Amino acid sequence: MKKPSSKIRDEIARLQEQLKAAETREAERIGRIALKAGLGEIEIDEAELQGVFEDLAKRFRGGKAATTGGRKGGNASESSELAAQDAAGAATSRTAEA
């Protein structure tokens, strides 16, 4: 028996709410980890930071990164490397202070 369209819409709405809740949990988890690593204290453009996160995701996926178009202009790999160095430096300096 086929489902009526109203039930399908209700199911889609329920799944969208579940997706929203899952994304919120994931964002909060990643945010907490980033703050602990000292990323909240460094000055970095969001596009550069997204590029670094994309490179990190690529590293853990075994070289298969999805592109989201978050990088803007210039040499994206160079800016990502600089941002990664900045992030690593911030984490290192924070560890040295402890």
C-alpha positions as CSV (number, residue, x, y, z in Angstrom):
1,M,0.0,0.0,0.0
2,K,1.3,3.4,-0.9
3,K,1.6,6.2,1.6
4,P,-0.5,9.4,1.1
5,S,1.5,12.5,0.3
6,S,0.6,14.1,3.7
7,K,2.3,11.2,5.5
8,I,5.4,11.5,3.3
9,R,5.5,15.3,4.1
10,D,5.2,14.6,7.8
11,E,8.0,12.0,7.6
12,I,10.2,14.5,5.6
13,A,9.6,17.2,8.3
14,R,10.5,14.7,11.0
15,L,13.7,13.7,9.3
16,Q,14.6,17.4,8.7
17,E,14.3,18.0,12.4
18,Q,16.5,15.0,13.1
19,L,19.1,16.3,10.6
20,K,19.0,19.7,12.2
21,A,19.5,18.2,15.7
22,A,22.4,16.0,14.5
23,E,24.1,18.9,12.7
24,T,23.8,21.0,15.9
25,R,25.4,18.3,18.0
26,E,28.2,17.9,15.5
27,A,28.8,21.6,15.3
28,E,28.9,22.0,19.0
29,R,31.4,19.0,19.3
30,I,33.7,20.4,16.7
31,G,33.4,23.9,18.2
32,R,34.4,22.7,21.6
33,I,37.4,20.9,20.2
34,A,38.4,23.9,18.2
35,L,38.2,26.2,21.2
36,K,40.2,23.7,23.3
37,A,42.9,23.8,20.6
38,G,43.0,27.6,20.8
39,L,41.4,28.3,17.4
40,G,39.0,30.9,19.0
41,E,42.0,33.1,19.9
42,I,43.6,33.4,16.5
43,E,42.8,36.0,13.8
44,I,41.9,34.0,10.6
45,D,39.5,34.6,7.8
46,E,36.6,32.2,7.8
47,A,37.4,31.1,4.2
48,E,40.9,30.2,5.1
49,L,39.8,28.4,8.2
50,Q,37.3,26.4,6.2
51,G,40.1,25.5,3.8
52,V,42.2,24.2,6.6
53,F,39.2,22.1,7.9
54,E,38.7,20.8,4.3
55,D,42.4,19.8,4.2
56,L,42.0,18.1,7.6
57,A,38.9,16.2,6.4
58,K,40.8,15.2,3.3
59,R,43.6,13.9,5.4
60,F,41.3,11.7,7.5
61,R,39.3,10.5,4.5
62,G,42.5,9.2,2.9
63,G,42.8,11.9,0.3
64,K,39.2,12.1,-0.9
65,A,38.0,15.6,0.2
66,A,34.7,17.0,-0.9
67,T,34.9,20.6,-2.1
68,T,32.4,23.2,-0.8
69,G,33.8,26.2,-2.6
70,G,34.7,27.9,0.7
71,R,38.1,29.1,-0.5
72,K,38.2,32.6,-2.0
73,G,40.7,33.9,-4.5
74,G,44.5,33.7,-4.3
75,N,46.5,30.6,-3.8
76,A,44.2,28.5,-1.7
77,S,46.7,25.8,-0.8
78,E,49.2,28.4,0.3
79,S,46.7,30.2,2.5
80,S,45.6,26.9,3.9
81,E,49.2,26.0,4.8
82,L,49.7,29.3,6.5
83,A,46.5,29.0,8.4
84,A,47.5,25.5,9.5
85,Q,50.8,26.8,10.6
86,D,49.1,29.5,12.6
87,A,46.7,27.1,14.1
88,A,49.5,24.7,15.0
89,G,51.5,27.6,16.5
90,A,48.6,28.7,18.6
91,A,48.1,25.2,19.9
92,T,51.8,24.8,20.6
93,S,52.1,28.2,22.4
94,R,49.0,27.3,24.5
95,T,50.6,24.0,25.5
96,A,53.8,25.7,26.4
97,E,52.0,28.0,28.7
98,A,50.3,25.2,30.6
